[in-house]
Amino acid sequence: MSETPVRVRFAPSPTGKLHVGGARTAIYNWAFARANHGTFILRIDDTDPERSTEENTQIILRAMRWLGLDWDEGPEVGGDFGPYKQTERAQLYRDAAQRLWDEGKAYPCFCTPEQLAADREAAQARKDPFQGYQRRCRDLDPAEARARIEAGEPYVLRIKVPEDRGDVVVRDAVHGDVTFAARELDDFVIQRTDGTPTYNFATVVDDAMMGITHVIRGDDHLSNTPRQVIVYEALGAPVPTFAHISMILGADGKKLSKRHGATNVEEYRDAGYLSDAFVNYLALLGWSLDGETTIIPRDVLAREFSLDHVSKNPATFDPKKLDWIQAEYIRSMSDADFADQVMLPELHEAGLVCDGFEADEAWVDALAAIVKPRTKFPADVVTVAAPVFATAETLAYDEKSVEKGLAKEGMGAVLDAARAALFGVDEWAPAAIDAALETLPEALDMKKRLVFQAVRVAVCGNMVSPPLGETMALVGREDCLARIDRARGMAL
């Protein structure tokens, strides 16, 4: 590793929401910066005036915050190398282009689209290995060029690729050395007729001025790299280390898209995924810690991430694995953390608890202990916990559960016996409740399943609920007895 402090950037274009592929690129840049005690820069590449919007910029910033990818320089943070939006850097691009022109490293080109097309067809017809721009304007007399510009003739600015440049070898941290033949390098446009910079020029000017040491991005940008190397060399700026990461594919082997399901970050947030679990999963799409470890907490990722563990092979997005990681993150939370970070916010959102909700800490932890193992997504909290927050009057009874669990001969006697047993419990705690109910099947000469099924439906409204003793302890003695009384009217 070079002694130069690491500086990386994530530069999304605000032409839409932050998608999975972009999020993974951001994660890799963030993790690489953190692992190397470097600087992570967020830059908004908003030079597409027709598609870039401030709304999309805010969506991207919101997604980055949800992912927990804090940036050291960029929008809302500032820094010494701003502005951090390309639309605010227009003069910097014009100045850089003018400098290259003044130094003889760029020149104006007046060729029309028709002339360019004709030259291309002629090169193809004679089977010329070089079929790029034919450099018609490269050696124009400067005075003639100036006169044509002053006369109002439209022009672009092209970079002057040195004729003896030779092949461009890109030293890529993921793909190794990638060679681009010199004959593929034409004098490409760096400034359009309207004075705006092209992507390959603006991004290099920005990266050079911001001191970017490593460019970590999708391998769909690999073909842009030789031109960008030419611009770095013309500017006299050091060429950064490139790392082009693979595409993310769907299960069908095709590029991830809407047909595979959700593709943007906020859809996963809204579906209830934990940001730590989501970041963990995306990090594994092309990178591994040791080839075996799957659960990689954020602090480990930030400490251990390295480019030499990034694969050049495409990664496949597997929703089932994401769900498994999500479940593991929830399972590993302490009951207190689960309550604070997942359960109580969900209950508040559902209106089951209100502002200023106060409950005994032990009661909340006990609720968390029975809800957490049954939660894969935060929304599951409400389904599991709703019976606890109901009352005997408001408890909703599932019709099928009532039919199967209560509306059978002898279930009325079961509820009468259960009520009597529970009424006599001295300490209203899970173990004592379970002990009181445990004697009923033998006393009633009935199958244990039928007895406990009837009590469960009476108290919880359905046949699927957390452990009965723990649930009844949370509900409270009086309300449990009142629920049994209400259910007695449904039992035979």
C-alpha positions as CSV (number, residue, x, y, z in Angstrom):
1,M,0.0,0.0,0.0
2,S,1.3,3.4,-0.9
3,E,2.1,5.9,1.9
4,T,-0.2,8.4,0.2
5,P,-3.4,8.6,2.4
6,V,-6.3,6.7,0.8
7,R,-9.0,8.9,-0.8
8,V,-11.9,7.3,-2.5
9,R,-15.2,8.5,-3.8
10,F,-18.7,7.4,-4.6
11,A,-20.1,9.5,-7.4
12,P,-23.7,8.6,-8.2
13,S,-25.7,10.3,-10.9
14,P,-29.0,11.5,-9.6
15,T,-31.0,10.3,-12.6
16,G,-32.9,7.9,-10.4
17,K,-32.9,6.1,-7.0
18,L,-29.9,4.4,-5.5
19,H,-30.0,0.8,-6.8
20,V,-28.4,-2.3,-5.4
21,G,-25.4,-2.2,-7.7
22,G,-24.6,1.4,-6.8
23,A,-25.2,0.7,-3.1
24,R,-22.6,-2.1,-3.2
25,T,-20.1,0.2,-4.9
26,A,-20.7,2.7,-2.2
27,I,-20.2,0.1,0.5
28,Y,-16.9,-1.1,-1.0
29,N,-15.6,2.5,-1.2
30,W,-16.7,3.3,2.3
31,A,-15.2,0.0,3.7
32,F,-11.9,0.5,1.8
33,A,-11.6,4.0,3.2
34,R,-12.3,2.9,6.7
35,A,-10.0,-0.1,6.6
36,N,-7.2,2.1,5.4
37,H,-7.9,5.0,7.7
38,G,-8.6,7.0,4.6
39,T,-11.2,9.5,3.4
40,F,-14.6,8.6,1.8
41,I,-16.0,11.3,-0.5
42,L,-19.5,11.5,-1.8
43,R,-19.8,13.4,-5.0
44,I,-23.0,14.0,-7.0
45,D,-22.3,13.6,-10.8
46,D,-25.4,15.6,-11.9
47,T,-24.2,16.8,-15.4
48,D,-27.1,15.1,-17.2
49,P,-29.5,18.1,-17.1
50,E,-32.5,16.3,-18.6
51,R,-32.5,13.5,-16.0
52,S,-30.7,14.7,-12.9
53,T,-33.0,16.2,-10.3
54,E,-32.7,17.5,-6.8
55,E,-35.3,15.1,-5.6
56,N,-33.2,12.2,-6.8
57,T,-30.2,13.7,-5.0
58,Q,-32.1,13.8,-1.8
59,I,-33.3,10.2,-2.3
60,I,-29.7,9.1,-2.7
61,L,-28.5,11.0,0.4
62,R,-31.4,9.4,2.4
63,A,-30.5,6.0,1.2
64,M,-26.8,6.5,2.1
65,R,-27.8,7.6,5.6
66,W,-30.0,4.5,6.0
67,L,-27.2,2.3,4.9
68,G,-25.0,3.9,7.5
69,L,-22.3,5.0,5.0
70,D,-21.1,8.2,6.5
71,W,-19.1,10.3,4.2
72,D,-16.1,12.5,5.2
73,E,-16.5,15.0,2.4
74,G,-19.5,15.9,0.2
75,P,-23.0,17.3,0.4
76,E,-24.1,18.4,3.8
77,V,-20.6,17.8,5.1
78,G,-18.4,20.1,3.0
79,G,-14.7,19.7,2.7
80,D,-11.6,21.3,1.2
81,F,-12.1,20.0,-2.3
82,G,-15.6,21.1,-3.1
83,P,-18.0,21.9,-4.6
84,Y,-19.2,18.3,-4.5
85,K,-21.8,18.6,-7.2
86,Q,-20.6,18.6,-10.8
87,T,-23.1,21.3,-11.8
88,E,-21.3,23.6,-9.4
89,R,-17.9,22.8,-10.9
90,A,-18.5,24.0,-14.5
91,Q,-15.8,26.7,-14.4
92,L,-13.2,24.2,-13.1
93,Y,-13.9,22.0,-16.2
94,R,-13.6,25.0,-18.6
95,D,-10.4,26.1,-17.0
96,A,-8.9,22.6,-17.2
97,A,-9.9,22.3,-20.9
98,Q,-8.5,25.8,-21.7
99,R,-5.2,24.8,-20.0
100,L,-4.9,21.7,-22.2
101,W,-5.7,23.8,-25.2
102,D,-3.1,26.4,-24.3
103,E,-0.5,23.7,-23.7
104,G,-1.2,22.1,-27.1
105,K,-2.7,19.0,-25.6
106,A,-6.2,19.7,-26.9
107,Y,-7.5,21.4,-30.0
108,P,-10.8,22.6,-31.5
109,C,-12.6,20.3,-34.0
110,F,-15.1,21.7,-36.5
111,C,-16.1,18.4,-38.1
112,T,-19.8,18.0,-38.6
113,P,-21.7,14.8,-37.7
114,E,-22.0,14.1,-41.5
115,Q,-18.3,14.5,-42.0
116,L,-17.6,12.2,-39.0
117,A,-20.0,9.6,-40.4
118,A,-18.4,9.7,-43.8
119,D,-14.9,9.3,-42.5
120,R,-16.0,6.3,-40.4
121,E,-17.6,4.6,-43.4
122,A,-14.5,5.3,-45.5
123,A,-12.3,3.7,-42.8
124,Q,-14.5,0.7,-42.7
125,A,-14.5,0.4,-46.5
126,R,-10.7,0.3,-46.6
127,K,-10.5,-2.0,-43.6
128,D,-8.5,0.5,-41.7
129,P,-7.7,-0.9,-38.2
130,F,-8.1,2.6,-36.8
131,Q,-11.8,3.6,-37.3
132,G,-12.0,6.4,-34.7
133,Y,-11.8,10.1,-35.4
134,Q,-9.5,10.7,-38.3
135,R,-7.9,13.8,-36.8
136,R,-8.9,16.1,-39.6
137,C,-8.6,19.2,-37.4
138,R,-5.6,18.1,-35.3
139,D,-3.1,20.1,-37.3
140,L,-5.2,23.1,-38.2
141,D,-3.3,26.4,-38.1
142,P,-4.2,28.1,-34.8
143,A,-4.9,31.3,-36.6
144,E,-7.4,29.6,-38.9
145,A,-9.0,27.9,-36.0
146,R,-9.3,31.1,-34.1
147,A,-10.9,32.9,-37.1
148,R,-13.4,30.1,-37.5
149,I,-14.4,30.3,-33.9
150,E,-14.7,34.1,-34.0
151,A,-16.9,33.7,-37.1
152,G,-19.3,31.7,-34.9
153,E,-18.6,28.2,-36.3
154,P,-19.5,25.5,-33.8
155,Y,-16.7,23.3,-32.5
156,V,-15.8,20.8,-29.9
157,L,-12.6,20.4,-28.0
158,R,-10.7,17.1,-28.5
159,I,-7.7,15.8,-26.5
160,K,-4.5,15.2,-28.5
161,V,-3.5,11.6,-27.9
162,P,0.3,11.4,-28.3
163,E,1.0,9.6,-31.6
164,D,3.7,7.5,-29.9
165,R,1.5,6.8,-26.8
166,G,1.3,3.0,-27.5
167,D,-1.0,0.6,-25.8
168,V,-2.7,1.7,-22.5
169,V,-2.2,-0.8,-19.7
170,V,-4.7,-0.4,-16.9
171,R,-3.4,-1.9,-13.7
172,D,-6.6,-3.0,-12.1
173,A,-6.7,-4.3,-8.5
174,V,-9.4,-6.8,-9.4
175,H,-8.7,-7.8,-13.0
176,G,-5.0,-7.4,-13.0
177,D,-3.3,-5.7,-16.0
178,V,-5.8,-4.9,-18.8
179,T,-4.3,-3.8,-22.1
180,F,-6.1,-1.5,-24.5
181,A,-4.6,-1.3,-28.0
182,A,-3.3,2.1,-29.1
183,R,-5.3,1.9,-32.3
184,E,-8.5,2.1,-30.3
185,L,-7.5,5.5,-28.9
186,D,-8.8,8.4,-31.0
187,D,-8.6,12.1,-30.2
188,F,-11.9,12.0,-28.2
189,V,-14.0,14.9,-27.3
190,I,-13.5,16.5,-23.8
191,Q,-15.7,19.5,-24.3
192,R,-19.0,19.7,-26.2
193,T,-20.1,22.5,-28.5
194,D,-22.1,24.1,-25.7
195,G,-19.0,24.2,-23.5
196,T,-20.1,21.3,-21.2
197,P,-17.5,18.6,-20.4
198,T,-17.9,15.0,-21.4
199,Y,-18.1,12.3,-18.7
200,N,-14.6,11.0,-19.3
201,F,-13.1,14.5,-18.9
202,A,-15.2,15.8,-16.0
203,T,-14.7,12.7,-13.8
204,V,-11.0,12.8,-14.3
205,V,-10.8,16.5,-13.5
206,D,-12.8,15.9,-10.4
207,D,-10.8,12.9,-9.3
208,A,-7.5,14.6,-10.0
209,M,-8.4,17.8,-8.1
210,M,-9.8,15.8,-5.2
211,G,-6.7,13.7,-4.9
212,I,-8.5,10.4,-5.4
213,T,-6.1,7.5,-5.0
214,H,-8.4,4.6,-5.8
215,V,-11.3,4.4,-8.2
216,I,-13.6,1.6,-7.1
217,R,-16.5,1.2,-9.5
218,G,-18.5,-1.2,-11.6
219,D,-16.8,-3.0,-14.4
220,D,-19.1,-1.5,-16.9
221,H,-16.8,1.5,-16.6
222,L,-13.7,-0.5,-17.6
223,S,-14.0,0.5,-21.2
224,N,-13.9,4.2,-20.2
225,T,-10.6,3.8,-18.4
226,P,-8.0,4.1,-21.2
227,R,-9.5,7.4,-22.2
228,Q,-9.4,8.6,-18.6
229,V,-5.8,7.5,-18.3
230,I,-5.0,9.7,-21.3
231,V,-6.7,12.7,-19.6
232,Y,-4.8,12.1,-16.3
233,E,-1.5,12.1,-18.3
234,A,-2.5,15.2,-20.2
235,L,-3.3,17.0,-16.9
236,G,0.0,15.8,-15.4
237,A,-2.0,14.1,-12.6
238,P,-1.1,10.8,-11.0
239,V,-3.2,7.9,-12.3
240,P,-5.1,6.3,-9.5
241,T,-5.4,2.6,-8.8
242,F,-8.5,1.2,-10.5
243,A,-10.7,-1.6,-9.1
244,H,-13.6,-2.6,-11.4
245,I,-16.1,-4.8,-9.6
246,S,-18.3,-7.3,-11.2
247,M,-21.9,-7.0,-12.2
248,I,-24.7,-8.3,-10.0
249,L,-26.9,-10.8,-11.7
250,G,-30.3,-12.3,-11.0
251,A,-30.9,-16.0,-10.5
252,D,-31.4,-16.3,-14.3
253,G,-27.9,-15.1,-15.0
254,K,-29.1,-11.8,-16.4
255,K,-28.3,-8.3,-15.1
256,L,-30.3,-7.6,-12.0
257,S,-33.4,-5.6,-12.9
258,K,-37.0,-5.0,-11.9
259,R,-38.0,-8.4,-13.2
260,H,-36.0,-10.0,-10.3
261,G,-37.9,-8.0,-7.7
262,A,-36.9,-4.9,-5.7
263,T,-33.8,-3.1,-7.1
264,N,-33.5,0.1,-5.2
265,V,-32.3,0.6,-1.6
266,E,-35.4,2.2,-0.3
267,E,-37.6,-0.7,-1.3
268,Y,-35.5,-2.9,0.9
269,R,-35.7,-0.4,3.7
270,D,-39.5,-0.2,3.4
271,A,-39.8,-4.0,3.3
272,G,-38.3,-4.0,6.8
273,Y,-34.7,-5.1,6.2
274,L,-32.2,-4.0,8.8
275,S,-29.5,-1.8,7.3
276,D,-26.7,-3.8,9.0
277,A,-28.1,-7.0,7.5
278,F,-28.5,-5.4,4.1
279,V,-25.0,-4.0,4.0
280,N,-23.6,-7.3,5.2
281,Y,-25.3,-9.1,2.3
282,L,-24.3,-6.6,-0.4
283,A,-20.7,-6.7,0.8
284,L,-20.7,-10.5,0.2
285,L,-21.7,-10.0,-3.5
286,G,-18.2,-10.2,-4.8
287,W,-16.1,-10.0,-1.7
288,S,-15.4,-12.4,1.1
289,L,-13.6,-12.2,4.4
290,D,-12.1,-15.7,4.4
291,G,-14.3,-17.7,2.0
292,E,-16.4,-19.1,4.9
293,T,-17.7,-16.4,7.2
294,T,-21.2,-15.1,6.3
295,I,-22.1,-12.8,9.2
296,I,-19.8,-9.8,9.0
297,P,-20.7,-7.0,11.3
298,R,-20.2,-3.5,10.1
299,D,-17.1,-2.9,12.3
300,V,-15.5,-6.0,11.0
301,L,-16.2,-5.0,7.4
302,A,-14.7,-1.6,8.1
303,R,-11.6,-3.1,9.6
304,E,-11.0,-6.1,7.3
305,F,-12.1,-5.1,3.8
306,S,-9.5,-5.3,1.1
307,L,-9.5,-5.3,-2.7
308,D,-7.5,-8.5,-3.0
309,H,-10.5,-10.4,-1.7
310,V,-12.8,-9.0,-4.4
311,S,-13.8,-11.5,-7.1
312,K,-13.8,-10.6,-10.7
313,N,-16.6,-13.0,-11.4
314,P,-20.3,-11.8,-11.5
315,A,-22.2,-12.2,-8.3
316,T,-25.8,-13.6,-8.1
317,F,-28.4,-11.8,-5.9
318,D,-30.1,-14.5,-3.8
319,P,-33.1,-13.1,-1.9
320,K,-33.3,-16.3,0.3
321,K,-29.7,-15.7,1.5
322,L,-30.5,-12.1,2.3
323,D,-33.5,-13.2,4.3
324,W,-31.4,-15.7,6.2
325,I,-28.8,-13.0,7.0
326,Q,-31.7,-10.7,8.2
327,A,-33.0,-13.4,10.5
328,E,-29.5,-14.0,11.9
329,Y,-29.1,-10.3,12.7
330,I,-32.4,-10.2,14.5
331,R,-31.7,-13.5,16.4
332,S,-28.3,-12.2,17.5
333,M,-29.7,-9.0,19.0
334,S,-30.1,-8.8,22.8
335,D,-33.7,-8.6,24.0
336,A,-33.1,-5.0,25.1
337,D,-31.7,-4.0,21.7
338,F,-34.4,-5.7,19.9
339,A,-37.0,-3.9,22.0
340,D,-35.4,-0.5,21.4
341,Q,-34.5,-0.8,17.8
342,V,-37.2,-3.0,16.3
343,M,-40.1,-3.9,18.6
344,L,-41.1,-0.6,20.2
345,P,-40.8,1.4,17.0
346,E,-43.0,-1.1,15.2
347,L,-45.6,-1.1,18.0
348,H,-45.6,2.6,18.0
349,E,-46.0,2.8,14.2
350,A,-49.0,0.4,14.5
351,G,-50.6,2.4,17.3
352,L,-50.3,-0.3,19.9
353,V,-48.1,1.9,22.0
354,C,-48.4,5.7,22.1
355,D,-46.0,8.5,22.8
356,G,-44.9,8.4,26.4
357,F,-45.5,4.7,26.6
358,E,-44.1,3.4,29.9
359,A,-43.9,-0.1,31.0
360,D,-41.8,-2.0,33.5
361,E,-38.4,-2.8,31.9
362,A,-38.7,-6.5,32.8
363,W,-42.1,-6.6,31.1
364,V,-40.7,-5.1,27.9
365,D,-37.8,-7.5,28.0
366,A,-40.1,-10.5,28.5
367,L,-42.2,-9.4,25.5
368,A,-39.1,-9.0,23.4
369,A,-38.0,-12.5,24.4
370,I,-41.1,-14.1,23.0
371,V,-41.5,-11.8,20.0
372,K,-37.9,-11.8,18.7
373,P,-37.6,-15.6,17.8
374,R,-40.8,-15.2,15.8
375,T,-39.6,-12.1,13.9
376,K,-38.0,-12.2,10.5
377,F,-39.0,-8.7,9.5
378,P,-40.0,-5.8,11.8
379,A,-43.6,-6.0,10.6
380,D,-43.9,-9.5,12.2
381,V,-43.7,-7.8,15.6
382,V,-47.2,-6.5,15.3
383,T,-48.7,-9.8,14.3
384,V,-47.0,-11.6,17.2
385,A,-47.5,-9.0,19.9
386,A,-51.0,-7.8,19.0
387,P,-52.8,-10.3,21.3
388,V,-50.8,-9.0,24.3
389,F,-51.9,-5.4,23.7
390,A,-55.6,-6.4,23.2
391,T,-58.2,-6.6,26.0
392,A,-60.9,-9.1,26.6
393,E,-63.3,-6.8,24.8
394,T,-61.1,-6.0,21.8
395,L,-59.3,-9.3,21.2
396,A,-59.9,-10.4,17.6
397,Y,-60.7,-14.1,17.2
398,D,-59.7,-16.0,14.1
399,E,-62.8,-17.8,12.8
400,K,-61.0,-20.9,11.7
401,S,-59.2,-21.1,15.0
402,V,-62.4,-20.8,16.9
403,E,-64.0,-23.5,14.8
404,K,-61.1,-25.9,15.3
405,G,-60.1,-25.1,18.8
406,L,-63.4,-24.1,20.6
407,A,-66.4,-25.2,18.7
408,K,-66.1,-28.8,19.6
409,E,-67.9,-31.0,22.2
410,G,-66.2,-30.7,25.6
411,M,-64.3,-27.5,25.0
412,G,-66.6,-25.6,27.4
413,A,-65.6,-27.9,30.2
414,V,-61.9,-27.4,29.3
415,L,-62.3,-23.6,29.6
416,D,-64.1,-24.0,32.9
417,A,-61.4,-26.1,34.3
418,A,-58.7,-23.8,33.0
419,R,-60.3,-20.8,34.6
420,A,-60.5,-22.5,37.9
421,A,-56.9,-23.7,37.8
422,L,-55.6,-20.2,36.7
423,F,-57.7,-18.4,39.3
424,G,-55.8,-20.3,42.0
425,V,-52.3,-19.5,40.8
426,D,-50.5,-17.7,43.6
427,E,-47.7,-16.0,41.6
428,W,-48.8,-14.9,38.1
429,A,-45.6,-16.0,36.3
430,P,-44.9,-18.3,33.3
431,A,-43.7,-21.3,35.3
432,A,-46.7,-21.2,37.7
433,I,-49.2,-20.7,34.8
434,D,-47.8,-23.6,32.9
435,A,-47.8,-25.8,36.0
436,A,-51.5,-25.0,36.6
437,L,-52.5,-25.9,33.1
438,E,-50.2,-29.0,32.9
439,T,-52.5,-31.1,35.1
440,L,-55.7,-30.5,33.1
441,P,-55.4,-33.1,30.3
442,E,-55.1,-35.9,32.8
443,A,-57.8,-34.6,35.0
444,L,-60.2,-34.1,32.0
445,D,-59.0,-37.3,30.3
446,M,-58.3,-35.4,27.1
447,K,-55.4,-35.1,24.8
448,K,-53.0,-32.4,25.8
449,R,-53.1,-30.8,22.4
450,L,-56.8,-30.2,22.5
451,V,-56.7,-28.7,26.0
452,F,-53.9,-26.3,25.3
453,Q,-55.3,-25.4,21.9
454,A,-58.6,-24.4,23.5
455,V,-56.9,-22.2,26.1
456,R,-54.6,-20.7,23.5
457,V,-57.5,-19.7,21.2
458,A,-59.4,-18.3,24.2
459,V,-56.5,-16.1,25.4
460,C,-54.7,-15.2,22.1
461,G,-57.5,-15.4,19.5
462,N,-55.7,-17.9,17.3
463,M,-53.9,-21.2,17.4
464,V,-50.5,-19.8,16.5
465,S,-48.9,-17.7,19.3
466,P,-45.8,-17.5,21.4
467,P,-45.5,-19.9,24.4
468,L,-48.7,-19.8,26.4
469,G,-47.4,-19.2,29.9
470,E,-45.1,-16.3,28.8
471,T,-48.0,-14.7,26.8
472,M,-50.5,-15.0,29.7
473,A,-48.0,-13.6,32.2
474,L,-47.7,-10.5,30.0
475,V,-51.4,-10.2,29.5
476,G,-52.2,-10.3,33.2
477,R,-54.4,-12.5,35.4
478,E,-57.6,-10.5,35.2
479,D,-57.6,-10.0,31.5
480,C,-56.8,-13.7,30.9
481,L,-59.7,-14.8,33.0
482,A,-62.0,-12.2,31.3
483,R,-60.9,-13.6,27.9
484,I,-61.7,-17.1,28.9
485,D,-65.1,-15.9,30.1
486,R,-65.7,-14.3,26.7
487,A,-64.5,-17.4,24.8
488,R,-66.7,-19.6,27.0
489,G,-69.7,-18.3,25.0
490,M,-68.1,-19.7,21.8
491,A,-67.3,-23.2,23.2
492,L,-69.5,-26.2,23.3
